Amino acid sequence: MSLYRGDWQGVSQFSTSFLTTMGLTYGLKYSINAERPYGGGLSFPSGHTSASFSSAAFIQKRYGWEFGLPAYAAAAFVGWSRVESDNHHLRDVLAGAALGILSSYIFADRYQEDVVVTPHVGEGVYGLLLRCKF
């Protein structure tokens, strides 16, 4: 979304929050090495869930709930699917979600366009509203 909008500050903020999320996730995975429901290791926290919630939280914080709500729904589905498929315990998914949300809320700022042009139509009035940020 940031690339599409040409929001290079957003690209930088997303990269920082995502790399922080994944660094913390894998640091915890290897230091705790919790057992998965099916018997493997590196269960805590869920990396898929961390990545999904980091992305969703970034989209919501940077661009608003209009885009964030569907992103959170997709992230929640990822978390649910990790538990449902016996790859993770609920605690793994909750910890991954918390890491992702926290890092995005620390590093992301609300997107502000420098120039916004909005069409305006009223009773017999047609025009454009121009808002500039200096």
Secondary structure, 3 states (H helix, E strand, C coil): CHHHHCCHHHHHHHHHHHHHHHHHHHHHHHHHCCCCCCCCCCCCCCHHHHHHHHHHHHHHHHHCHHHHHHHHHHHHHHHHHHHHCCCCCHHHHHHHHHHHHHHHHHHCCCCCCCEEEEEEEECCEEEEEEEECC
